[in-house]
Amino acid sequence: MPRSYGYRARTRHLFKKEFKTKGLPHLSTYLDTYRIGDLVDIKADPSIQRGMPHKFYHGKTGVIFNVTPRAVGVIIRKIIGNRYLEKRVNVRIEHVRHSGCRKEFLQRVKVNAKILADAKAAGGKPSYKRIPQQPRESRVVSIADNLPQTLRPLPFETTI
């Protein structure tokens, strides 16, 4: 059988909805606000064919450069040969969602600003290092009212 080279060729599993998520998208999809400069993830929704991006852009993250009533323009960096090219893709909002890739970074910026303010108030030098979770402190267990017990396995019993 000859190989097909269509626009949606070899997307049998790529454009598949998960279990119990079939059907049209929720209304909250249309109520999201997108602004120029927002980072978005492109994830094609197979129940809406209009404005669907090419399969290459599925799962990619880009920056919004244009907002229209029903769609957004997204800039995506694509590797072509030995360089990156900026591709501009117009995608309907059903196929786009806000990216959480900078959430941790922005949270760290807020924490670092608080550390700096506390250090300035104390007159010290701020330390921005992330310290891993330390081991628990040592404890002393009293055996005054808690005598040690010897644990041993119970003998095997057959109930016939």
Protein Blocks (a to p, Z undefined) as FASTA:
>chain_A
ZZdfbfkgoilmmmcccehigcjddfklmmpccdehiacdddddfkbmghpacfklgopa
cddfbdcfkbccddddddehjaccdddddddfklgccdfklmmmmmmmmmmmmmmmmmmm
nopacdfbdcdddddddddddfklmccdddddddddddZZ
